[in-house]
Amino acid sequence: MRKQTLIILFFFAPFLVYYDVLILGHTISFNEASTDFSQHFGRLLPVLDPAAGSQQDHPWLSYIGIALRQGSIPLVNLENGLGALLVESMQSGVFYPLNLLLILMDLSSPQFFDLFEVFHVLILSINTFLLFRLYISWKLAIALSTAFSLSWLSFLEINMVHYRAFVWTPLIAWAAVKILRVAYSKRTILVGVFAITCCLTAGNPQEAFFDVIAVLVFVLAELLRAVIESHRIPWRSLFVFSFSLASGLLISSPSIYPYLVSKKAGLLNSLATPARSGASLSPEWLTGGIIPYINGAYANYFRPTVISNEELAVFAIHPVFIFLVIIGIILCFTRKISLSNKSIFLVFLISGILGISTISSFSLLPSLLTKIPFVNTIRMTKYVNYIYLLISTSGAIALSILINLPLKTRHCITRYALIGFVSIVFLIVFFHLSDPRWNFDWGSFSSLLQIWIGWAISIIILVWILLSNSTELNWKLFLFGMILTAFLMRPYGFSNAFPNHAPFPVAGVDLSQERILSNADSANTNLLRGYERVEVFDPILNRSFADLMNKNFSVLSGVLHLQLPKEVILNSNQIALLKLMGVTSIYGYKVTDANAVTPVDKEFLKINDPLPKVFLLKSNQTIEASCQVQNYSSALAATRSLLVSQPQIVHKSINQVQFELAQAGSGTLVSLQAFSPGWSLNGVPASKFCGAFNTWQGTFNANQLYTLRYVPPGLRTAYGFAIAGVILLLIALAFTRPNSGTAALP
């Protein structure tokens, strides 16, 4: 019964550690209605990038959940401005299988986001346990996987979409190892393909790119083991794994291929700026990988490139694994380790160290990697989870070797490792204290001290267990200790959640169904505030729409703020453009023509007489000529004079808009969604209006239902790739041996 209780504790550990976000009314997300991040966090920021979850991932999940409840998969975000990209953004995770859980959640409360994210911490714990179990006993694997998942990896990235992609990587590696050891079944292949699909569809192919590299390291290690132990390569297993991997990649292609098609066709504006892709860490800053926050959690120390919030020790490895790696290195210099175990230990460790070079300022690899598709839009320093997995696996292998040695030898190696660990810590601390560039903020010392105490306790517990005289390590104390230290090492300061979603920071104003142009400090939804509460920032958007905004307001920034200085006053031509776009409201701007707007309060202005979402014109030549020379006052006047009809009924659903015109007529039908050839009217593809919106020529009847539908370019082809992936999966299953054993421990 006690063993069962501890196993139950393992499953509930993530929810215990995050008790305050599940019970006390705090949230991992960020208040949707806030415009100042700094006022809503405590002594330390609880996550690496607070905006990523709250203004992108959180609202996307809400929208996807609402769509799934209606029986649809959302392909475009019609709740966002003029129709924002969703599938083509790659990061929305539209096709992620676990989105089905959203159907069961209360999407009106921020707590659904917290539950969804903490559930992924549990997934990481389980998947890492399965992987470590292939190298070590289940009792120690359960403690090591708890340490791995309840560490800075989760604490700093839990709110981000690439975290959800990474949690499946250990399960992919588990399937790969089982297959290469010829100890697999059809179920193993199905689980592996499912994990690959989840990894790629969770919403971050950049993360998946590095995760696949990590899995290939596991494959290399197992091939090396097979050559050393049996002097042969398991070609059949390698074939099955290759087909399984290809199957998962193809099945996941609807999440990626539409982006590639639209990008190649020049339909997307992607902000792949050097600042986003060129961030790298100096050797001094990398010392935070051993001692978290040794840099004081501030950006003005050893930062080659300053990027928002990356000062938070983004490469901190759990000290337990650092200690175990030191043990493994010591073992490599003894005769107590077989050639096979030494080889795979070094494969993982060296691969992890090479991975560190991908984010180091002294390496050439960052400049090379940023030329790879998908990778060129990332902050290199955020995608380091694969390094953590490789180094942690080498630590698990070192522990598996150590526990099989005589007690006297185990005690001796543990003492040497402790001396080495303490020496490394002392040298790092001495270096930082003696360096004149060190600019530690002692105001955060009390918060950091609690984290460092937890960091030290985890090592004390491990050393205590290894120096015990028991032949079987005290895994129960190990598990309890890892959960205890998780409470201490976790960054505190989660912001208080609003009891309900707030659509916009204007009290008492119902802004549902409004199109709002905002210069708020927070990223403003692909340059337009969204309908209702769905707000997103993304480095990818419609190029034609981005160009229109770029010409007439300001340049796009890395997080798509509309970069207008605080004192800018919108002129009559800009107001005319907003009316031409159908924008109904603006927030935070002054205007030259007071007759063009109606004040609601000090900051919030309603725009008078904007154009409807859909309208019919006699012709559009005059309007297009005015748009070409950016005379939007003339274009607006011409539009009004040429207006034939507007809709009497408009119904918006998930991927389409349906309407009926009040009057029949011939000419040009305009819809104010951002232009894309993915838009069609009753099956006819769109052309451009005013350089940025959709238009169709023809004769249109009154009281007839017309349907504006969106299908991302390349999506149907991607569905064909997915079918091909299923065929490859069937081939892999066909090559599976009917009788499979279980993987033997090394």
C-alpha positions in Angstrom: 0.0 0.0 0.0 2.9 2.4 0.8 4.4 1.8 -2.7 1.0 2.4 -4.3 0.7 5.7 -2.3 4.1 6.9 -3.6 3.2 6.0 -7.2 0.0 8.0 -6.8 2.1 10.9 -5.3 4.2 10.7 -8.5 1.1 11.3 -10.6 -0.2 14.1 -8.5 3.2 15.8 -7.9 2.8 18.4 -10.8 -0.6 19.5 -9.4 0.8 19.7 -5.8 3.7 21.9 -6.9 1.4 24.1 -8.8 -1.2 24.2 -6.0 -1.5 28.0 -6.1 -2.6 28.2 -9.7 -5.1 25.4 -9.2 -6.5 26.3 -5.8 -5.5 29.9 -4.7 -6.7 31.8 -7.8 -3.4 32.5 -9.4 -2.6 31.8 -13.1 0.3 30.8 -15.3 -1.2 33.0 -17.9 -1.1 36.8 -18.0 -4.1 39.0 -17.5 -5.6 39.5 -20.9 -6.7 43.0 -20.1 -3.4 44.3 -18.9 -1.0 46.5 -20.8 1.9 46.6 -18.3 3.6 43.3 -17.6 5.9 44.7 -14.9 3.0 45.5 -12.5 1.6 42.1 -12.3 4.5 39.9 -11.2 6.2 39.3 -7.9 9.8 39.1 -6.9 10.8 37.1 -10.0 9.0 36.5 -13.2 7.4 33.1 -13.0 7.9 32.3 -16.7 10.5 33.0 -19.3 8.1 34.9 -21.6 4.8 36.0 -19.9 3.4 37.4 -23.2 3.7 34.2 -25.1 1.1 32.3 -23.2 -1.3 35.1 -22.4 -1.5 37.0 -25.6 -0.9 34.1 -28.0 -1.3 30.6 -26.7 -4.0 31.2 -24.1 -6.5 32.9 -26.5 -5.7 30.5 -29.3 -6.5 27.6 -27.1 -9.7 29.3 -26.0 -10.7 29.8 -29.7 -9.8 26.3 -30.7 -11.8 24.9 -27.8 -14.9 26.9 -28.8 -14.5 25.8 -32.4 -14.1 22.1 -31.5 -17.3 22.3 -29.4 -19.1 23.4 -32.6 -17.6 20.4 -34.4 -15.1 22.4 -36.5 -11.3 22.7 -36.7 -10.5 26.4 -37.0 -8.3 27.2 -40.1 -8.4 31.0 -39.8 -9.0 33.2 -36.8 -12.1 35.2 -37.7 -12.2 36.5 -34.1 -9.1 38.5 -34.8 -9.2 41.8 -36.6 -9.8 41.2 -40.4 -9.2 37.5 -40.2 -5.8 36.5 -39.0 -3.7 33.5 -40.0 -4.1 30.5 -37.8 -2.9 27.3 -39.5 -0.2 29.1 -41.5 1.2 30.6 -38.4 2.5 27.1 -37.4 2.4 28.0 -33.7 -1.3 27.8 -33.1 -1.4 24.0 -32.7 -4.7 23.7 -34.5 -4.3 20.0 -35.3 -2.9 19.0 -31.9 -4.7 15.8 -30.7 -4.9 16.9 -27.1 -6.9 19.9 -28.0 -9.9 17.6 -27.6 -9.5 18.0 -23.8 -10.5 21.7 -24.3 -14.0 20.6 -25.0 -14.4 19.4 -21.4 -12.9 22.6 -19.9 -14.4 25.9 -18.7 -13.0 28.2 -21.4 -14.5 31.3 -19.7 -12.0 31.0 -16.8 -8.2 31.4 -17.0 -7.9 28.2 -15.0 -8.5 26.0 -18.1 -5.2 27.2 -19.4 -3.5 26.4 -16.1 -5.0 22.9 -16.0 -4.0 22.3 -19.6 -0.4 23.3 -19.0 0.1 21.5 -15.7 -1.4 18.4 -17.3 1.5 18.6 -19.8 4.0 18.6 -16.9 2.5 15.3 -15.9 2.8 14.1 -19.5 6.5 15.0 -19.4 6.9 13.1 -16.1 5.3 10.0 -17.5 7.2 10.0 -20.8 10.5 10.7 -19.1 9.8 7.9 -16.7 9.2 5.5 -19.6 12.5 6.6 -21.2 14.6 6.4 -18.1 13.1 3.0 -17.3 15.0 1.6 -20.3 18.3 2.5 -18.5 17.6 2.1 -14.8 15.2 0.4 -12.4 11.6 1.8 -12.3 12.1 3.0 -8.6 15.0 5.2 -9.5 13.4 6.2 -12.8 10.3 7.5 -11.0 12.5 9.8 -8.9 14.7 11.0 -11.8 11.7 11.7 -14.0 10.2 13.8 -11.2 13.4 15.8 -10.9 13.5 16.2 -14.6 9.9 17.5 -15.1 9.7 19.5 -11.9 12.7 21.7 -12.7 13.5 25.0 -14.4 12.6 23.4 -17.7 9.0 23.4 -16.7 9.0 26.4 -14.4 10.3 28.8 -17.0 8.5 27.5 -20.1 5.3 25.9 -18.9 3.1 28.6 -20.5 4.8 28.3 -23.9 3.7 26.3 -26.9 7.2 24.8 -27.6 7.0 23.3 -24.1 4.0 21.3 -25.2 5.9 20.1 -28.2 8.9 19.0 -26.1 7.0 16.9 -23.6 6.5 14.2 -26.3 10.2 13.9 -27.1 11.1 11.4 -24.4 8.2 9.2 -25.6 9.5 9.4 -29.2 13.0 8.4 -27.9 11.4 5.6 -25.8 9.9 4.1 -29.0 13.1 4.6 -30.9 15.2 2.7 -28.3 12.6 -0.1 -28.0 12.6 -0.6 -31.8 16.4 -0.5 -32.1 16.7 -3.0 -29.3 14.4 -5.3 -31.2 12.1 -5.3 -28.2 9.0 -3.7 -29.7 5.5 -4.5 -30.7 2.9 -2.8 -33.0 1.8 -0.9 -30.0 5.3 0.6 -29.6 5.2 1.8 -33.2 1.7 3.3 -32.8 2.8 5.1 -29.6 5.9 6.4 -31.2 4.0 7.8 -34.3 1.4 9.3 -32.0 4.2 11.1 -30.0 5.8 12.4 -33.2 2.5 13.7 -34.4 1.8 15.4 -31.0 5.3 16.9 -31.0 4.9 18.5 -34.5 1.3 19.5 -34.2 1.6 21.0 -30.7 2.5 24.3 -32.4 6.3 24.7 -32.7 8.2 23.0 -35.6 11.3 24.9 -34.4 11.2 22.9 -31.2 10.4 19.7 -33.0 13.4 20.2 -35.3 15.8 20.0 -32.4 13.8 17.3 -30.7 14.1 15.0 -33.7 17.9 15.6 -33.6 17.8 14.5 -30.0 15.9 11.3 -30.9 18.5 10.6 -33.6 21.2 10.7 -30.9 19.3 7.9 -29.1 19.2 6.0 -32.3 23.0 6.5 -32.7 23.6 5.3 -29.2 21.6 2.1 -29.7 23.3 1.4 -33.0 26.6 1.8 -31.2 25.5 -0.5 -28.5 24.4 -3.2 -31.0 27.7 -3.0 -32.9 29.7 -3.3 -29.6 27.6 -6.1 -28.0 26.5 -8.2 -31.0 28.8 -6.9 -33.8 25.8 -6.2 -36.1 23.4 -3.5 -37.1 19.7 -4.2 -36.6 18.8 -3.3 -40.2 15.2 -4.4 -39.9 14.6 -2.4 -36.7 16.3 0.6 -38.3 14.0 0.3 -41.3 10.9 0.1 -39.0 12.1 3.2 -37.1 12.7 5.2 -40.3 9.3 4.4 -41.6 7.7 5.2 -38.3 9.5 8.6 -38.1 8.6 9.4 -41.7 5.0 8.4 -41.0 4.7 10.8 -38.1 6.3 13.6 -40.0 3.9 13.2 -42.9 0.8 12.8 -40.7 1.8 16.1 -39.0 2.3 17.9 -42.3 -1.0 19.9 -42.2 0.5 21.9 -39.4 3.6 22.9 -41.4 3.0 22.5 -45.2 0.5 25.4 -45.6 3.2 27.8 -44.1 5.7 26.5 -46.6 3.3 27.0 -49.6 2.2 30.5 -48.5 5.8 31.5 -47.7 7.1 30.4 -51.1 4.2 32.2 -52.8 5.1 35.4 -51.0 1.7 35.6 -49.2 3.2 35.8 -45.7 5.1 38.5 -43.8 7.5 36.7 -41.5 9.5 38.8 -39.0 12.7 36.8 -39.0 14.8 39.6 -37.7 18.5 39.1 -36.6 17.5 40.0 -33.1 15.1 37.0 -33.0 17.5 34.5 -34.5 20.9 35.7 -33.5 20.6 35.6 -29.7 23.5 33.7 -28.2 24.9 33.2 -24.7 28.4 34.0 -23.6 30.5 31.4 -21.7 30.1 33.4 -18.6 26.3 33.4 -18.9 26.2 29.7 -19.5 27.5 29.1 -15.9 23.8 29.7 -15.0 23.3 26.2 -16.3 24.9 24.9 -13.2 24.0 27.5 -10.7 20.6 29.0 -11.5 20.4 32.8 -11.4 24.1 33.2 -10.6 23.9 36.2 -13.0 21.2 37.8 -10.8 18.5 37.4 -13.4 19.2 40.7 -15.1 20.0 41.4 -18.7 22.9 43.8 -18.3 25.5 41.2 -17.5 27.3 39.2 -20.2 24.5 39.6 -22.7 25.8 39.6 -26.3 22.2 40.3 -27.5 19.5 41.7 -25.4 16.1 40.1 -25.9 13.1 40.3 -23.6 13.2 38.2 -20.5 15.9 35.8 -21.6 18.0 36.9 -18.6 16.2 34.2 -16.6 18.9 31.5 -16.7 17.3 29.8 -19.7 19.7 26.8 -19.5 19.5 25.7 -15.9 19.9 21.9 -15.5 18.7 20.2 -12.4 21.7 19.8 -10.1 21.0 16.1 -9.6 21.8 15.5 -13.2 24.9 17.7 -13.1 26.1 15.6 -10.1 25.4 12.3 -11.9 27.2 13.4 -15.0 30.3 14.1 -12.9 29.9 10.6 -11.5 29.8 9.2 -15.1 32.9 11.1 -16.1 34.7 9.7 -13.1 33.5 6.2 -14.0 34.9 6.6 -17.5 38.4 6.8 -16.0 38.0 3.6 -14.1 37.8 0.0 -15.2 34.4 -0.4 -13.5 32.4 0.4 -16.6 31.9 -1.7 -19.7 32.8 -0.4 -23.2 29.1 -0.5 -24.2 27.9 1.6 -21.2 30.9 4.0 -21.5 30.2 4.5 -25.2 26.5 5.4 -24.8 27.2 7.6 -21.8 29.7 9.6 -23.8 27.4 9.7 -26.9 24.7 11.5 -24.8 27.1 13.7 -22.9 29.1 14.8 -25.9 25.9 15.4 -28.0 24.6 17.5 -25.1 27.8 19.5 -25.0 27.7 20.0 -28.8 24.1 21.2 -28.3 25.3 23.8 -25.9 27.4 25.2 -28.7 24.3 25.9 -30.7 23.5 28.7 -28.3 27.0 29.9 -27.4 28.5 33.1 -28.6 31.9 31.5 -29.3 30.4 29.0 -31.8 29.6 29.3 -35.5 26.7 26.9 -35.3 24.0 29.6 -34.5 24.6 31.4 -37.7 24.4 28.2 -39.7 21.3 26.9 -37.9 19.4 30.1 -38.5 19.5 29.5 -42.2 17.4 26.3 -41.8 13.7 26.7 -42.5 11.6 27.3 -39.4 14.7 27.9 -37.3 15.3 31.3 -38.7 12.5 32.9 -36.7 13.5 31.6 -33.3 15.4 32.9 -30.3 18.1 30.3 -30.2 18.4 30.4 -26.5 14.9 29.2 -26.0 15.2 25.9 -27.7 17.6 24.1 -25.4 15.3 21.4 -24.0 16.8 18.7 -26.2 20.2 19.5 -24.6 18.7 19.0 -21.1 17.2 15.6 -22.2 20.5 14.4 -23.6 22.6 15.4 -20.5 19.9 14.1 -18.1 19.9 10.7 -19.9 23.7 10.5 -19.6 23.2 11.1 -15.9 20.6 8.3 -15.6 23.0 5.9 -17.4 25.8 6.9 -14.9 23.5 6.2 -12.0 22.6 2.8 -13.5 26.2 1.9 -13.6 27.0 3.2 -10.1 24.3 1.2 -8.3 25.7 -2.0 -9.7 29.1 -1.5 -8.2 30.2 -2.7 -4.8 29.3 -0.4 -1.9 32.8 0.6 -1.2 33.4 1.6 -4.8 30.1 3.5 -4.9 31.0 5.4 -1.8 34.4 6.3 -3.1 33.1 7.6 -6.5 30.4 9.5 -4.7 32.9 11.3 -2.5 35.1 12.2 -5.6 32.0 13.5 -7.4 31.0 15.6 -4.4 34.5 17.1 -4.3 34.4 17.8 -8.0 30.9 19.3 -7.8 31.7 21.6 -4.8 34.9 22.7 -6.6 33.0 23.6 -9.8 30.5 25.6 -7.7 33.2 27.4 -5.8 35.1 28.3 -9.0 31.9 29.7 -10.6 31.0 31.7 -7.5 34.6 33.0 -7.1 34.7 34.0 -10.8 31.5 36.0 -10.6 32.3 37.7 -7.3 35.8 38.7 -8.6 34.7 39.9 -12.1 34.2 43.7 -12.1 31.4 43.4 -14.8 29.2 41.4 -12.4 26.1 43.5 -11.7 24.0 41.4 -9.3 20.8 42.9 -8.0 20.9 42.2 -4.3 17.2 43.2 -4.1 16.3 39.8 -5.4 18.6 37.9 -3.1 15.9 36.7 -0.7 14.0 35.1 -3.5 17.1 33.6 -5.0 18.2 32.3 -1.6 15.1 30.1 -1.4 15.8 28.7 -4.8 19.5 28.0 -4.0 18.5 26.3 -0.7 16.3 23.9 -2.7 19.1 23.5 -5.2 21.5 22.5 -2.4 19.0 20.2 -0.7 18.5 18.1 -3.8 22.3 17.4 -3.9 22.4 16.6 -0.1 19.6 14.1 -0.5 21.2 12.4 -3.5 24.6 12.2 -1.7 22.9 10.9 1.4 21.2 8.1 -0.6 24.4 7.2 -2.5 26.5 7.0 0.7 24.0 4.8 2.5 25.0 1.3 3.3 21.9 -0.2 1.6 22.5 -2.2 -1.6 19.2 -0.8 -2.9 19.0 2.9 -3.0 16.2 4.6 -0.9 14.0 5.5 -3.9 11.2 6.7 -1.6 13.3 9.3 0.0 14.7 10.2 -3.4 11.1 10.8 -4.7 10.0 12.8 -1.7 13.2 14.9 -1.9 12.7 15.7 -5.6 9.2 16.9 -4.9 10.3 18.9 -1.9 13.1 20.6 -3.7 10.6 21.4 -6.6 8.6 23.6 -4.2 11.8 25.4 -3.2 13.4 25.8 -6.6 10.2 27.0 -8.4 10.2 30.7 -9.2 7.5 32.3 -7.2 5.3 35.3 -8.0 2.5 34.0 -10.2 0.1 36.9 -11.0 -3.4 37.0 -9.7 -5.9 36.0 -12.3 -9.0 38.0 -13.2 -12.1 36.0 -12.2 -13.4 36.4 -15.7 -11.8 37.1 -19.1 -11.7 40.9 -19.8 -12.0 41.7 -23.5 -10.1 45.0 -23.4 -8.8 47.4 -20.9 -11.7 49.9 -21.1 -14.0 49.5 -18.1 -17.7 49.3 -18.8 -17.6 49.2 -22.6 -18.8 46.2 -24.4 -16.3 45.7 -27.2 -17.6 42.4 -28.6 -17.8 42.6 -32.5 -15.6 45.7 -32.5 -12.5 46.3 -34.8 -10.1 48.2 -32.7 -6.8 49.8 -33.6 -4.6 50.1 -30.5 -1.3 51.5 -29.5 -1.4 49.8 -26.1 2.0 48.7 -24.7 1.1 45.1 -25.2 1.2 43.4 -28.6 -2.0 44.3 -30.3 -3.2 41.3 -32.2 -1.6 41.4 -35.6 -1.9 45.2 -35.6 -5.7 45.0 -34.9 -7.3 44.3 -31.5 -9.4 41.1 -31.9 -13.1 40.6 -31.7 -14.2 39.7 -28.2 -11.4 38.3 -26.1 -9.3 36.5 -28.7 -6.0 38.4 -28.9 -2.9 37.1 -30.6 0.6 38.3 -31.4 2.6 36.4 -34.0 5.6 37.0 -36.2 3.7 35.8 -39.2 0.7 37.5 -40.9 -0.7 38.3 -44.3 1.9 40.2 -46.4 -0.5 42.4 -48.3 -2.2 43.6 -45.1 1.2 44.1 -43.4 2.4 46.1 -46.3 -0.7 48.3 -46.1 -0.2 49.0 -42.4 3.5 49.5 -42.9 3.1 52.2 -45.6 0.5 54.2 -43.7 1.3 53.9 -40.0 4.7 52.6 -39.0 7.1 49.7 -39.4 6.3 46.3 -37.9 8.3 45.4 -34.8 9.3 41.9 -33.6 6.1 41.5 -31.6 3.9 43.4 -34.1 3.2 46.5 -32.1 2.0 49.3 -34.2 5.0 51.5 -33.4 3.5 54.9 -33.1 5.1 57.4 -30.8 2.9 58.4 -27.9 2.3 61.9 -29.2 1.3 60.9 -32.8 -2.0 62.3 -33.9 -3.9 60.4 -36.6 -4.6 62.6 -39.6 -7.8 62.6 -41.7 -6.2 60.4 -44.4 -5.3 57.7 -41.8 -8.8 57.9 -40.3 -10.2 57.5 -43.8 -8.1 54.3 -44.2 -9.4 53.0 -41.0 -13.0 53.6 -42.2 -12.1 51.9 -45.5 -10.8 48.9 -43.5 -14.0 48.8 -41.5 -12.2 49.6 -38.2 -14.9 50.7 -35.7 -12.8 51.9 -32.7 -9.4 53.2 -31.7 -7.7 53.2 -28.4 -5.1 55.6 -27.1 -4.8 57.8 -30.2 -5.6 61.5 -30.7 -7.2 62.5 -34.0 -7.1 65.7 -36.1 -10.7 65.6 -37.1 -13.0 65.4 -34.1 -16.0 64.9 -36.3 -14.7 61.6 -37.5 -14.9 60.0 -34.1 -17.1 59.9 -31.0 -15.3 59.9 -27.6 -16.4 57.1 -25.2 -13.9 58.0 -22.5 -10.5 59.7 -22.3 -8.7 57.0 -24.4 -11.4 55.1 -26.3 -12.9 56.6 -29.5 -15.6 55.2 -31.7 -15.1 55.8 -35.4 -18.1 57.3 -37.1 -19.5 55.6 -40.2 -16.9 52.9 -41.0 -17.6 50.7 -44.1 -19.5 47.5 -43.5 -17.7 44.1 -43.5 -19.0 43.3 -47.0 -20.3 45.6 -49.7 -21.0 45.8 -53.4 -19.6 48.5 -55.7 -20.5 49.5 -59.3 -16.8 49.5 -60.1 -13.5 49.8 -58.3 -11.1 51.4 -60.8 -11.3 54.9 -59.2 -10.8 53.4 -55.7 -7.8 51.4 -56.7 -6.2 54.5 -58.3 -6.6 56.4 -55.1 -5.3 53.5 -53.0 -2.2 53.3 -55.3 -1.3 56.9 -54.4 -2.3 56.4 -50.7 -5.1 59.0 -51.0 -7.6 57.1 -48.7 -9.9 60.1 -48.2 -10.5 60.1 -52.0 -10.8 56.3 -52.0 -13.3 56.4 -49.2 -15.4 59.1 -50.9 -15.3 57.1 -54.2 -16.4 53.9 -52.3 -19.4 55.6 -50.8 -20.4 57.2 -54.1 -20.1 53.8 -56.0 -21.8 51.7 -53.2 -24.6 49.6 -54.6 -25.5 47.4 -51.7 -24.5 46.1 -48.4 -25.5 43.0 -46.5 -28.8 42.8 -44.6 -27.8 39.6 -42.9 -24.3 38.5 -41.8 -23.5 35.3 -40.0 -20.0 34.4 -38.9 -19.0 30.8 -38.1 -15.6 29.2 -37.6 -14.0 29.3 -41.1 -16.6 31.2 -43.1 -18.8 34.2 -43.2 -22.3 34.0 -44.8 -24.4 37.0 -45.9 -27.3 38.2 -48.0 -27.3 41.5 -49.9 -30.1 44.0 -49.5 -30.1 44.8 -53.2 -29.0 43.0 -56.4 -26.5 44.5 -58.7 -23.4 43.9 -60.9 -19.9 45.1 -60.2 -17.3 44.4 -57.5 -18.0 42.6 -54.3 -15.6 43.5 -51.5 -15.0 41.7 -48.2 -12.7 43.3 -45.6 -10.8 40.2 -44.6 -7.0 40.4 -45.2 -6.3 39.1 -48.7 -5.3 35.5 -49.3 -6.0 33.2 -52.3 -7.4 30.9 -49.6 -10.5 33.0 -49.5 -13.3 32.1 -51.9 -16.8 33.3 -52.5 -19.1 30.3 -53.3 -16.0 28.5 -54.5 -14.5 31.4 -56.6 -11.0 32.5 -55.4 -10.5 36.2 -54.3 -8.6 39.0 -56.0 -7.1 42.0 -54.3 -9.0 45.2 -53.3 -7.0 48.3 -52.3 -3.9 46.1 -52.2 -4.9 44.2 -49.0 -8.5 42.9 -49.1 -10.7 40.5 -51.0 -12.8 41.2 -54.1 -14.9 39.4 -56.7 -16.4 40.5 -60.0 -19.9 39.5 -61.2 -23.6 39.9 -60.8 -25.0 39.4 -57.3 -28.6 38.8 -56.3 -30.5 40.1 -53.3 -31.8 37.6 -50.6 -29.4 34.9 -51.8 -27.0 33.3 -49.3 -23.3 33.9 -50.2 -20.5 32.1 -48.4 -17.0 33.5 -47.8 -14.9 30.5 -47.0 -11.2 30.1 -46.0 -9.0 27.1 -46.7 -5.2 27.7 -46.3 -3.2 27.3 -49.5 -1.6 23.9 -49.6 -3.8 22.3 -46.9 -5.5 19.9 -49.2 -2.1 18.7 -50.5 -1.0 18.3 -46.9 -4.0 16.1 -46.3 -2.6 13.9 -49.1 0.8 13.8 -47.3 -1.0 12.7 -44.1 -2.7 9.8 -46.0 0.8 8.8 -47.3 2.0 8.9 -43.7 -0.7 6.5 -42.7 0.4 4.1 -45.5 4.0 4.3 -44.3 2.7 3.5 -40.8 0.9 0.4 -42.1 4.1 -0.7 -43.8 6.1 -0.3 -40.6 3.4 -2.3 -38.7 3.6 -5.0 -41.4 7.4 -5.4 -40.8 6.9 -5.8 -37.0 7.9 -9.2 -35.7 4.9 -11.1 -34.3 6.6 -12.0 -31.0 8.4 -9.2 -29.1 10.1 -9.3 -25.8 10.9 -6.6 -23.4 13.9 -4.4 -23.5 16.7 -5.6 -21.2 18.3 -3.2 -18.8 22.0 -2.5 -19.6 
